[in-house]
């Protein structure tokens, strides 16, 4: 790729360490043929490679499986029933993943397919499993390509649109930026296709009723998509401390264009992902148990360290992996609370032991930390 001149004012995208991209069907799939737009996808792959080259991790939430699959099953030209959507998704998903794989393989990048349902992001245990898988894929250098698992999800457990799914993925992975590529370059005070006086809004700092009203109503016959779901996604992302952009993705190299300062709307949260996560741990979760720590562990926690099994002397309560627990010293003073990496039964077995002994004791290798510092909030 040829070098591009950087804008005088740096795009917020460049400050992000972890970025989630949402790609809609209309951008990725030719509606007339049902084929993936290979030229556009190759250009996006170039952008992703450049983003990774500047140290950014990238996840993709991609629509398109149904759009591809329905053509191969001769289901075009009408509204699909749920079971037909599921059949189309099953047919199109492998083709879609293969297209991403081929596009990114030119840059030596591995693609990993991840299919999620509503319950996978909302139900606590499944949320933790999905979060762990995505984190490990990123650690290993892969680009996860995520879609809703339409082949098994029923109407009552579906997101129905990938805008909100992408926001939940950004929340789940503590992403710094979420980019919704669309056919419009951001939010306007009214629909610019109908109102010549509509003003483009470059930045939104708070989701108010007036801002949400600018989205209007979803077009008749559409259960998902449009500006309504994009603003719903913005509310989720901002609550998680994640910046979100609505950007025009139709031209080639849309991600690089955004990095170079292309016009869009940025939704700017009042806090960062780590701060938002710790605020949620501190204020939104009831402690299900208590870990009592020795003086050495208490001192280490005060210095920003994680809580290791060796420093825990007693466990009380009945809890599962991922639950919130209180942390106390031997004198009963509460030091903080955090999300525990093991169930109460497993905690009882490994307390006082070194992390390297966990696998031999439990029969599996979990995390070295009983509570990782990123999942721990100390009392002031």
Secondary structure, DSSP 8 states (H G I E B T S, - for coil): -------SS--GGGG-SEEEEEE-HHHHB-TTT--B-HHHHHHHHHHHHHHHHTT-EEEEEE--HHHHHHHHTT-TTS---HHHHHHHHHHHHHHHHHHHHHHHHTTT--EEEEEE-HHHHHSHHHHHHHHHHHHHHHHTT-EEEEEE-TTT--GGG---SHHHHHHHHHHHTT-SEEEEEESSSSEESS-TTT-TT--EE-EESS--HHHHHTT----TT-SS-HHHHHHHHHHHHHHTT-EEEEEE--SSSHHHHHHTT-SEEEE--SS-HHHHHHHHHHHH----EEEEE-HHHHHHHHTT--EEGGGEEEEEE---TT-EEEEEETTS-EEEEEE-SS-HHHHHHHTTS-GGGHHHHHSS---SEEE-GGGEEE--
